[in-house]
Amino acid sequence: MTVTETSGRTQREEEEMPVAKTPLFDLALQAGELALSMQRDGLRSIHAKSTPNDLVTEADLACETLIRDRLAALTPDFGFWGEESDERPHDEYFWLVDPIDGTINFASGVPWFGINIALIHSEKTLFGLSLILPQFDLFWAQAGQGAYLRRRNGEQRRLQVSQATTLADALLTTGFPYHRGENDDNNAAEFARIMPICRGVRRMGASSADLAYVAAGAFSAYWEGWIQPWDVAAGVLLVHEAGGLVTNYDGAPYGLADHCIIASNGQAGVHNSLLQAIQEARSGKFDQD
């Protein structure tokens, strides 16, 4: 299946935000300061979750607690779904949060990780922000209102996806699942198929940043399997509002229940070609040997 739309924004009705944006910006910055202060003090507790590559630190837990408590005070009638607590609420409105996205980078001292906060209403993301650390670049979007990069000094600019029209002109980014050593469905075939036909592929280690910089036009597309909704909900809205397109590996619009994603500038020569290459790799039509 291919897609022919050139933009992820398709007659979406604008919705009013049920909460002011400025307190959310302040909360994200406070959580970022907490994460960096704990990193500077030395992380005393680092544990594996599902695999040895799936880490959680005391900073992940502390940041999720801070964000959850402040959001509860700000919007007491809204539910909360965080990566570490991982209990999906049944509320009409709920917050979807990744307290530290890119924990391996964070725990290793690599300066490329983020904090994701998204507001969901009936499966639709109304608002999303990704704070990229340690530079404190705050990417945010509201449904129907555009996507923006807000610097720490308050300067702000509207985001627009790249103008690349073919994969040969496109710089891409991707990621690999935690189970890559135990499961053959680990993005190796897709990577081998795509790498030779694009300008380049980067592996940054944080979906928040991958999607934010697709929205900003630095990357023309991002793909990854085995992702979770807290990894990408905010970034999906960023890409849509910057004029891009986001689907799953079948070419259908991405939804919170999907565990694979292609986010691009929406150009058919980029998105459709990337989708086709992924489908070829996954169907065995491409022999990487």
Beta strands, then each sheet from edge to edge (+ up, - down):
strand 1: 46-48
strand 2: 55-57
strand 3: 79-82
strand 4: 93-101
strand 5: 113-121
strand 6: 124-133
strand 7: 137-142
strand 8: 146-150
strand 9: 156-158
strand 10: 171-174
strand 11: 200-202
strand 12: 221-225
strand 13: 245-247
strand 14: 260-264
sheet 1: 1+ 2-
sheet 2: 3+ 4+ 5- 6+ 7- 8+ 9-
sheet 3: 11+ 10+ 12+ 14- 13+
end
